Amino acid sequence: MISIDSALKEYPNKLLFNNLSLKLNEGMRVGLVGRNGSGKSTLLKIILGLESLDSGTIDIAKTASIGYLPQEIIPGTKNSIIEETLAAFPKIKALEQQIQSVNIKLKTDSQNNNLLNHLSILHNEFEQIDGWNIEKKAKVILGGLGFSEDQFIKPFDSFSGGWRMRCYLAGILLKEPNFLFLDEPTNHLDLNAIIWMETFLSKWNGGLLMISHDRNFLDKSVNNILELDRFRGNLYSGNYSNYILKCEEKKIHIEKAYNNQQKLIKDTEKFIERFRAKDSKAKQVQSRIKQLNKLKIIDPVNTNKRLSINISEPERGPLKVVELNNVTKSFGQNIVYSNLNLIIERGQKIGLVGENGAGKSTLLKMLANVEDPSTGIISFGANINVHYFGQHQVESLNMNETIFNTISSISSDWSQTKIRSYLGSFFFEKDMVENKVKVLSGGEKSRLALAKLLVKPANLILLDEPTNHLDIDSRNIIEIAFKNYLGTLVCISHDRHFLNEVTNHTIEVQDCSIKAFLGNYDYYLEKKSQAQINDNHFFSNKKLKTNKETYQQIKHLKNRKVKIKNRVNSIETELEKISNKLLNDNISSNYEKLQSLQIKQNNLELEYIELIEELEKIELDNGI
C-alpha cells in the first residue's frame, strides 16, 4: 500500500496542493486529473522521491515495487529493442553469461562435478526468476505495443522518441510491479497501441496512478479518479464518465448549500444591524454574532465558466484548397509514399490515422512545405494561407518572454483588452499573463503555442497531435473552436474524442498510400469493421448471389439513386438562392447573417460532393 497523509506542496509564487491525503491499494486504478499546472506530475515525482513535500508524510510498504513511465523522451542506446526491454532484468543477463561460461568449461571437462553442481544451481536460479520465458513475454508485450518481429533486433537508437518510450514501457510492464505510475502514456502511442494499452490496464491487478487527458482511455482503464482542484485532492470511485456525473451532482449540492448559507448570513446580518442598538435585544444580537463567527463558510461553486475560442476566420477561398499529383516521398531507401493523389477541399476537416511510422506526419509536413516531395506536384489554391502546428511547436516559444508579450508581439492591431480576453479563453487569466513562459507547465506551454498559432487567420490549419499535454478543460474548448472553424483542417491525433467531435473525413495512411472515408473516426471504425466482416465471409472476387438477393439489392440501389438525384437537384436550387443572397449589397453589413449563409453554403457543397461520389460509385460498381 502507498499512503499519503496531509501533503502540502508549494513554490514561491504558487500553491499546488494542501492537506492532500490518499491511500493507494493494489487493485485501485486511479486516473489523476486536473488543470495543467495543478501539480499532477509533481505528485507522482514526490511519491517516487524525486521531489520533496513541504509538509505531510508518504508511507510506501516495503513489499511495494513501482514502475514509472515519465513524460520525457528516453535517450538512445546501441542495444536492440529486445535487449533494451530485457535490460529491465540485469540479473537474467548476468545468469545467462554465467551459464554460458560454465557450459564452455564443461566442453573440455564434462565430468567436473563442481561445474555440474554450479550449473544446476544457476539453472534453478534462472528458473525461479522465470528466465526461460522472459524473452517470450517481452515479445508479446512489444507486439502489443506495435513492434513487429523484424523490429525486435533493430537498434534502439534508430527509433523515434515515441517508439523508444514504448520500448521503455515494455520493460516496465515486463517487471510486473505492484504499482504503475504513468505520466500521460498515450502521448507516444498510435490509436491501435492505445486500444491495446487500455485493454492491458483494464485487466491490471496491481495499483495504478496515471495522468491522462484522454477521456476514452480513462473510461476503459481506471476504476477511480483523483481530482486535483483548488489545492485539494478529491477521490471519486468509478471511471471518468462516472466522475463527471458525480461532479455535477456535487456542484448542485454545494450550490444549494452555498445559497442557503448566504441567505442565512444575509438574514442574520440584517437582524444584527436592525437590533444592535436595542438593549432588550442585546443577548439575541450577541448570540447571532457568535453564530456567524462559528459558521464554517462554504466556498462558492467553481463553475469553470465555459470559455470559447474564436479562431480568426479567413476570407472565403477557392473550393480546391490543395492538390497532390503523383507525389512520391522517400528517405533514402525508405519509400513513404508512392504516386500519391489527393484533393483537399474547403470545409473538409480531415483526421489522419494509421500506425506510427506510416507517414502521417510526413504528409502533414509536405502540406506545410516543411518537407518537399521527392517527385510529383503539390499545388495550392489562390491566396491560401496555411498554419502548421508541429509536435515540437513549444520549442518555438521564447522562454524568457512573458505570456502577454508572446501574443502582443504578433498582434499589433489588437488592444490590451482584446489580448487579455484572448489569453483568458486559453485559461491564462488576470496577473498570470505577466508570468514568463519558462515557469509554465508542459500543458500550459502547449496551450500558449496553440494560442500563438491561431492569432492570424488561415484557410488551412495543419495540426500534429494538438491535444498532447493539454488538460481536459482545454481540450473541450479547443474541440468546440475547431468544430466551428469555417476553414479547412487536417490533423493527426490519438484522442478519439477529439477526432469524433472535430473531423468530418478520415484518411487512413498505410502501405505507402492512403484511403479516404467520408466520416469521423467512429465512422471509419464502422467501415473497417464491415470490411473485415466481408473479408471473413466472402472471397475477394464478387460472389454469386441468389436471384432473390440480387433483385432486392438492385431495387434498393435504384431507390437510393432516385433519392440522391432528388437531393442533388434540391441542393443546386438552395445553393443558387444562397449565391443570390450573398450578391446582395445589404447582406455585407450584416456579419451574423453573412456567416450563417457561408456556413450553410459550405455544408451544402460538402453534402453535394459526397452525394455525387456515392452516385458515381453506385453506377460504376453495379452498372445501373
Protein Blocks (a to p, Z undefined) as FASTA:
>chain_A
ZZdehiacddfkbcfbghiacdddehiacddeddehilpmmmmmmmnopaccfbdcdddd
fkbccddddfbdcdddfbdfklmmmmmmmmlmmmmmmmmmmmmmmmmmmmlmklmmmmmm
mmmmmmmnommmmmmmmmmmmmmnopafklmmpcfklpcfklmmmmmmmmmmmnopabdc
dehkllmccfklmmmmmmmmmmpmbdcddddfbfklmmmmpcbdcddeehiacddeddfk
lmmmmmmmmmmmmmmmmmmmmmmmmmmmmmmmmmmmpmklmmmmmmmmmmmmmpccdddd
dekpacdddddddddddfblbdcehiacdehjbcfbghiacdddehiacddeddehilmm
mmmmmmnomaccfbdcddddehiacddddfklmmmpcfkbcfklmmmmmmmmbcfklmmm
mmmmnopahjllmpcfklpcfklmmmmmmmmmmmpgcfbdcdehklgoiafklmmmmmmm
mmmpmbdcddddfbfklmmmmpmcdcddeehiacdddbdfklmmmmmmmmmmmmmmpcfb
dcdddfklmmmmmmmmmmmmmmmmmmmmmmmmmmmmmmmmmmpmklmmmmmlmmmmmmmm
mmmmmmmmmmmmmmmmmmmmnoZZ
